[in-house]
Amino acid sequence: MAGMKSEEVTIGIFDVRGRLVEELVNDMHNQGRYEITWNADQHSSGVYMIKMTAGTAVKIQKVMLVK
């Protein structure tokens, strides 16, 4: 698609202490809709933060992992 802008996208999972526990995405992506899955088998139950950065936009979401 002509004129489609590609931006650096990162998605990371952080524990409650702010430590990066897993990086899901760190790549250039075109604008659009994407789907990713976090396989949390090796992580314990608890509260985690998902941080997504796309260009200058930043979104943080709190999630509860229950096993």
URURPE-V537345 format. One record per pair of residues at least 6 apart in sequence whose C-alpha atoms are under 8 Angstrom apart, sorted by the first residue. I is the first residue (numbers start at 1). J is the second residue. Records with the same first field share a line. If there is no record, write none. Layout:
# URURPE-V537345
I: J ; J
This chain:
# URURPE-V537345
4: 30 ; 31
5: 30 ; 31
6: 28 ; 29 ; 30 ; 31
7: 28 ; 29 ; 30 ; 31 ; 54 ; 55
8: 26 ; 27 ; 28 ; 29 ; 53 ; 54 ; 55
9: 25 ; 26 ; 27 ; 28 ; 29 ; 52 ; 53 ; 54 ; 55
10: 23 ; 24 ; 25 ; 26 ; 27 ; 51 ; 52 ; 53 ; 54
11: 23 ; 24 ; 25 ; 26 ; 50 ; 51 ; 52 ; 53
12: 20 ; 21 ; 22 ; 23 ; 24 ; 25 ; 50 ; 51 ; 52
13: 20 ; 21 ; 22 ; 23 ; 24 ; 48 ; 49 ; 50 ; 51
14: 20 ; 21 ; 22 ; 48 ; 49 ; 50 ; 51
15: 21 ; 47 ; 48 ; 49
16: 47 ; 48 ; 49
24: 36 ; 38
44: 65 ; 67
45: 64 ; 65 ; 66 ; 67
46: 64 ; 65 ; 66
47: 62 ; 63 ; 64 ; 65
48: 62 ; 63 ; 64 ; 65
49: 60 ; 61 ; 62 ; 63
50: 60 ; 61 ; 62 ; 63
51: 58 ; 59 ; 60 ; 61
52: 58 ; 59 ; 60
53: 59
